[in-house]
Amino acid sequence: MIEELFIECSDTHAARHPGPIEGRNFSCATYSSLGEVHREHLVRYGELLGRTAESLRQDNRALDPAGTAYSPLGIVYGFCADLFSNMVLNTLRSPSPSDLSLEDVFLSRGRLEEKQTQAREWERLPKGEGERAPFEHSPEWAAQMYARLAGALEARAAHPEEPNASQFPTARLYVVPRGSPVPQGFPPMPQGFPPMAQGFPPVAQGFPPVAQGFPPVAQGFSPVASAQEHCLTSDVTRARLTGATALTADRISADRAEGRLLASAHADGAWFGVSKFPLTLYVSQGKDALLTDLPPGVIDVLHVVCPEFLVVLSHK
Amino acid sequence: MGFPFSDHIALLEQFLKGRTAIVGGLERQLFSARGKAHAGSGDRESIADILDACFFESPTISRHLSGLKGQLDAAHLADGFEPARQDGYSRALDPVELALRACHYWDSTRWPGTNGRLAFAQSLYAVFILRQLEYLSVRIWDEGPDRPSSNKDQAAERLRHVQRLLDILNAGGRSPQEIRLVRDARWLIQTAQGPLTRHVEPYFIKAANISGSFTDTDRIEIHKAGAVLAGGHLRSQLRHLSFRTGWAVDNPQLLALTRSSNSMDMALLVRDLVPLLDAYSAACVRQDGDARLALADAILQGLSADPELLLTRLDLLGPRR
């Protein structure tokens, strides 16, 4: 997901997207036309993968690199231009270059001995001082890449329809809106407690607001991990008070443009963003995570980009 | 006025006809005492000027066509493919860098005779032309004086022109020392978009162009190239980062680090994988074993970029409803 390209934020969407944020009755984030196209691709991708996973699992066995002289899964380089450069620089040492071309480098079958020879020549290409090797063909790396691919295909083939086919349970991203306190004793909710998006406040009745700012959740009273360091803000003071990471506005803007952020917004005179790290560090591992002090604009975007995981904690 | 595609085709035809003269010029000027001096001082700009002059000021090139110098690069930049330099390089195919490397290599070993220098000049010539063809391959959708309106058949026709020129380049002077960098012009559309750039939107514009053009066969080959190149690049990145950090490849810290910088690659990879999976599914149904395995090879290389995300955790890829 690339927020800058795939999400539009405008109050004109208010009528179409009623939102759940305290103090506001609308959400201003929605998919852009490019985002809609991407979402359609994701839907189609999921369907096709479910349908073909078992066949792919079988064909993957036929392409097992074990015992073969060469596999594209074993190559390590950088950018495709580096492969062209290798072909050219190899002519400095090899008077009769191979007629293998770029396409052959990525074919798992055919002329494997020749490709192995070429790979060995490229591994020995001259390099500048302090530069890493321009190319590597590692059977061990190929085996490792194959094994993790085979494991994932196995999981997908076993659960073709499940969005989460991993061994980990689906976890949640709990967020506390700016100005709202973290519920004390959080999270006391029973299993399957409905999220805010469905119209039910997910916090236990009568929780008292926590005084003195935002206590770190990871200090022992909650199994939910604090992902606060993955909140980024250009407001240095706020970062110090809330445990967010301070970054310059330019850096947050650049990260946003490169798709490194899950959601971001300009609020109270500063940029605030949530990096994508919590999705992999916590949610993908089956661990719930908590983010606090999120401006409404950021929560709006989170509702669009990760509605399945999101639980907004609010005392109202 | 738009982009004069056919003029660029004519220019490249003249470059290809004048191959012997251009290669001779490259050998004389780049690897002469003057060229050596520029290489010794790392004067990239002067080497670039020599390279350009050998092509655009060759007596075999018509004067009106030599005026096209720089247009392809400028059009690529205007599309938004602004290089983002990392360690001083944008990871683009760079004939200047290759010329410098050759000089340094020969300095540290021994300088070859005329035949050896000519052989390397042939390679530089091929790289220079290939770069022009890469840029031209992503101009096939442009409007211009020879193409007043959008027409998807014209993109396919223009790609055939690029293929014809690539075939001439690869046929070459039939010297055993000549290299064949790439055979299929459809791959150039992907390699042209390989280097690091500052903005992500242009890639999605080109992806949309591809989706709306060509025959199924051509589109599938373009998507195959996209999937395997993305897979290779992202696996390499994982290996480098794993080595640098000491983290295992399944360490969530490492995966978070790579995924954080790969949003665009992943989104584009999914766009490549959807038509490939569709074609693969059809090949399975009609029991076409060869097509099935060829498609599986490309699909699996693409999926190997991040099997956890692309296969088991579709919920993390993004909402699907």
HADDOCK unambig.tbl for C-alpha pairs under 7 A between the chains (distance, minus, plus):
assign (segid A and resid 1 and name CA) (segid B and resid 263 and name CA) 6.25 0.50 0.50
assign (segid A and resid 1 and name CA) (segid B and resid 318 and name CA) 6.30 0.50 0.50
assign (segid A and resid 2 and name CA) (segid B and resid 263 and name CA) 6.44 0.50 0.50
assign (segid A and resid 5 and name CA) (segid B and resid 201 and name CA) 6.99 0.50 0.50
assign (segid A and resid 39 and name CA) (segid B and resid 319 and name CA) 6.94 0.50 0.50
assign (segid A and resid 39 and name CA) (segid B and resid 320 and name CA) 5.87 0.50 0.50
assign (segid A and resid 41 and name CA) (segid B and resid 271 and name CA) 6.49 0.50 0.50
assign (segid A and resid 41 and name CA) (segid B and resid 274 and name CA) 6.94 0.50 0.50
assign (segid A and resid 42 and name CA) (segid B and resid 320 and name CA) 5.85 0.50 0.50
assign (segid A and resid 43 and name CA) (segid B and resid 320 and name CA) 4.98 0.50 0.50
assign (segid A and resid 44 and name CA) (segid B and resid 274 and name CA) 6.86 0.50 0.50
assign (segid A and resid 45 and name CA) (segid B and resid 274 and name CA) 5.37 0.50 0.50
assign (segid A and resid 48 and name CA) (segid B and resid 277 and name CA) 6.17 0.50 0.50
assign (segid A and resid 48 and name CA) (segid B and resid 278 and name CA) 6.69 0.50 0.50
assign (segid A and resid 52 and name CA) (segid B and resid 281 and name CA) 6.29 0.50 0.50
assign (segid A and resid 56 and name CA) (segid B and resid 296 and name CA) 6.50 0.50 0.50
assign (segid A and resid 59 and name CA) (segid B and resid 293 and name CA) 6.66 0.50 0.50
assign (segid A and resid 59 and name CA) (segid B and resid 296 and name CA) 6.60 0.50 0.50
assign (segid A and resid 76 and name CA) (segid B and resid 236 and name CA) 4.63 0.50 0.50
assign (segid A and resid 77 and name CA) (segid B and resid 236 and name CA) 5.69 0.50 0.50
assign (segid A and resid 78 and name CA) (segid B and resid 233 and name CA) 5.90 0.50 0.50
assign (segid A and resid 78 and name CA) (segid B and resid 236 and name CA) 6.10 0.50 0.50
assign (segid A and resid 78 and name CA) (segid B and resid 237 and name CA) 6.90 0.50 0.50
assign (segid A and resid 79 and name CA) (segid B and resid 91 and name CA) 6.32 0.50 0.50
assign (segid A and resid 79 and name CA) (segid B and resid 194 and name CA) 6.62 0.50 0.50
assign (segid A and resid 79 and name CA) (segid B and resid 195 and name CA) 6.88 0.50 0.50
assign (segid A and resid 79 and name CA) (segid B and resid 233 and name CA) 5.94 0.50 0.50
assign (segid A and resid 80 and name CA) (segid B and resid 191 and name CA) 6.63 0.50 0.50
assign (segid A and resid 80 and name CA) (segid B and resid 194 and name CA) 6.35 0.50 0.50
assign (segid A and resid 80 and name CA) (segid B and resid 229 and name CA) 6.98 0.50 0.50
assign (segid A and resid 81 and name CA) (segid B and resid 91 and name CA) 6.49 0.50 0.50
assign (segid A and resid 81 and name CA) (segid B and resid 92 and name CA) 5.66 0.50 0.50
assign (segid A and resid 81 and name CA) (segid B and resid 93 and name CA) 4.83 0.50 0.50
assign (segid A and resid 84 and name CA) (segid B and resid 181 and name CA) 6.25 0.50 0.50
assign (segid A and resid 85 and name CA) (segid B and resid 93 and name CA) 6.91 0.50 0.50
assign (segid A and resid 88 and name CA) (segid B and resid 123 and name CA) 5.94 0.50 0.50
assign (segid A and resid 91 and name CA) (segid B and resid 120 and name CA) 6.88 0.50 0.50
assign (segid A and resid 92 and name CA) (segid B and resid 120 and name CA) 6.98 0.50 0.50
assign (segid A and resid 95 and name CA) (segid B and resid 177 and name CA) 6.19 0.50 0.50
assign (segid A and resid 96 and name CA) (segid B and resid 176 and name CA) 5.95 0.50 0.50
assign (segid A and resid 96 and name CA) (segid B and resid 177 and name CA) 5.29 0.50 0.50
assign (segid A and resid 97 and name CA) (segid B and resid 177 and name CA) 6.11 0.50 0.50
assign (segid A and resid 97 and name CA) (segid B and resid 179 and name CA) 6.53 0.50 0.50
assign (segid A and resid 99 and name CA) (segid B and resid 179 and name CA) 6.50 0.50 0.50
assign (segid A and resid 99 and name CA) (segid B and resid 180 and name CA) 6.09 0.50 0.50
assign (segid A and resid 101 and name CA) (segid B and resid 180 and name CA) 5.69 0.50 0.50
assign (segid A and resid 101 and name CA) (segid B and resid 181 and name CA) 5.05 0.50 0.50
assign (segid A and resid 101 and name CA) (segid B and resid 182 and name CA) 5.01 0.50 0.50
assign (segid A and resid 101 and name CA) (segid B and resid 183 and name CA) 6.73 0.50 0.50
assign (segid A and resid 102 and name CA) (segid B and resid 181 and name CA) 6.02 0.50 0.50
assign (segid A and resid 102 and name CA) (segid B and resid 182 and name CA) 5.17 0.50 0.50
assign (segid A and resid 103 and name CA) (segid B and resid 182 and name CA) 6.64 0.50 0.50
assign (segid A and resid 106 and name CA) (segid B and resid 228 and name CA) 6.52 0.50 0.50
assign (segid A and resid 108 and name CA) (segid B and resid 297 and name CA) 6.72 0.50 0.50
assign (segid A and resid 145 and name CA) (segid B and resid 304 and name CA) 6.60 0.50 0.50
assign (segid A and resid 148 and name CA) (segid B and resid 307 and name CA) 6.84 0.50 0.50
assign (segid A and resid 149 and name CA) (segid B and resid 304 and name CA) 5.75 0.50 0.50
assign (segid A and resid 149 and name CA) (segid B and resid 307 and name CA) 5.46 0.50 0.50
assign (segid A and resid 152 and name CA) (segid B and resid 307 and name CA) 5.79 0.50 0.50
assign (segid A and resid 152 and name CA) (segid B and resid 308 and name CA) 6.12 0.50 0.50
assign (segid A and resid 152 and name CA) (segid B and resid 311 and name CA) 5.88 0.50 0.50
assign (segid A and resid 152 and name CA) (segid B and resid 312 and name CA) 5.91 0.50 0.50
assign (segid A and resid 153 and name CA) (segid B and resid 311 and name CA) 6.59 0.50 0.50
assign (segid A and resid 155 and name CA) (segid B and resid 312 and name CA) 6.49 0.50 0.50
assign (segid A and resid 156 and name CA) (segid B and resid 311 and name CA) 6.06 0.50 0.50
assign (segid A and resid 156 and name CA) (segid B and resid 312 and name CA) 5.72 0.50 0.50
assign (segid A and resid 163 and name CA) (segid B and resid 313 and name CA) 6.18 0.50 0.50
assign (segid A and resid 163 and name CA) (segid B and resid 314 and name CA) 4.94 0.50 0.50
assign (segid A and resid 163 and name CA) (segid B and resid 315 and name CA) 5.01 0.50 0.50
assign (segid A and resid 164 and name CA) (segid B and resid 312 and name CA) 5.81 0.50 0.50
assign (segid A and resid 164 and name CA) (segid B and resid 313 and name CA) 4.83 0.50 0.50
assign (segid A and resid 164 and name CA) (segid B and resid 314 and name CA) 6.17 0.50 0.50
assign (segid A and resid 164 and name CA) (segid B and resid 315 and name CA) 5.87 0.50 0.50
assign (segid A and resid 165 and name CA) (segid B and resid 312 and name CA) 4.66 0.50 0.50
assign (segid A and resid 165 and name CA) (segid B and resid 313 and name CA) 6.30 0.50 0.50
assign (segid A and resid 166 and name CA) (segid B and resid 312 and name CA) 5.30 0.50 0.50
assign (segid A and resid 166 and name CA) (segid B and resid 313 and name CA) 6.56 0.50 0.50
assign (segid A and resid 258 and name CA) (segid B and resid 200 and name CA) 6.82 0.50 0.50
assign (segid A and resid 259 and name CA) (segid B and resid 263 and name CA) 5.54 0.50 0.50
assign (segid A and resid 259 and name CA) (segid B and resid 264 and name CA) 6.93 0.50 0.50
assign (segid A and resid 260 and name CA) (segid B and resid 260 and name CA) 4.86 0.50 0.50
assign (segid A and resid 260 and name CA) (segid B and resid 261 and name CA) 5.99 0.50 0.50
assign (segid A and resid 260 and name CA) (segid B and resid 263 and name CA) 6.95 0.50 0.50
assign (segid A and resid 276 and name CA) (segid B and resid 260 and name CA) 6.07 0.50 0.50
assign (segid A and resid 277 and name CA) (segid B and resid 256 and name CA) 5.23 0.50 0.50
assign (segid A and resid 277 and name CA) (segid B and resid 260 and name CA) 6.87 0.50 0.50
assign (segid A and resid 280 and name CA) (segid B and resid 252 and name CA) 6.14 0.50 0.50
assign (segid A and resid 280 and name CA) (segid B and resid 255 and name CA) 6.95 0.50 0.50
assign (segid A and resid 280 and name CA) (segid B and resid 256 and name CA) 5.33 0.50 0.50
assign (segid A and resid 281 and name CA) (segid B and resid 252 and name CA) 5.38 0.50 0.50
assign (segid A and resid 281 and name CA) (segid B and resid 253 and name CA) 6.40 0.50 0.50
assign (segid A and resid 281 and name CA) (segid B and resid 256 and name CA) 6.49 0.50 0.50
assign (segid A and resid 305 and name CA) (segid B and resid 318 and name CA) 6.27 0.50 0.50
assign (segid A and resid 305 and name CA) (segid B and resid 319 and name CA) 6.29 0.50 0.50
assign (segid A and resid 306 and name CA) (segid B and resid 318 and name CA) 6.53 0.50 0.50
assign (segid A and resid 306 and name CA) (segid B and resid 319 and name CA) 6.19 0.50 0.50
